């Protein structure tokens, strides 16, 4: 009988809320909840820090640039994201013929920067800086055909562009395109660039602004950087080739 009583007492006491095993459950659940909350906060902070780092990187070192048009085909296609090297011309180097450059066309391709909603412009600018949105309407990507002092002529008897009297072999042109359907001759002012798209029939470039203020020449200081690498899609990883040379 005594044994039965002891067993009964132990059985009833095991269900008491003050028992160690049962009493620890609420504390364990609270600990897991706190851990989850801490993880979410930490993840949010890491996300903010990473975004800030990427924005700083794109501002000063390398910026993803979303290709919005057909003007640089076949070198660059719509939807490509190129990595623009912002350090390419910061230490004394200058753009060279054949370079694919991204530049601010204000004053050369567009007369002035259009006004817009400040918040909307800031959000769009952040998206463009991360390669998630189309670039500003004033940003362009083209190929350098002539630099300061060059005499650029289209076209010679063979239908080729000449620079300083020498024909240029433009292996980058879109298949079936001619170097230019519009004849021209320009002497590029010092400190500026004469630029054209690789898909000449689909590109509005320096040729189309020759009679406007600025003459379609891009000031070197307006160059944002050089398009050195196609980062996306993965099937197109690589450096855009120059494909150019005197022929």
Secondary structure, DSSP 8 states (H G I E B T S, - for coil): -HHHHHHHHHHHHTT-TTSHHHHHHHHHHHHHHHHHHHHHHHHHHHHHHHHHHHHHHHHHTEEEEE--SSTTTTTS-TT-EEEEETTTTSSS----TT-EEEEE-BTTTBSS-----HHHHHHHHHHHHTTSS---TTEEEEEEEEETT-EEEE--TTS--EETTEEEEETTS-TT--S-SS-EEEE--TTEEEEE-SSGGG---GGGGTTSTTTT-EEGGGEEEEEEEEEESGGG-B-----EEE-
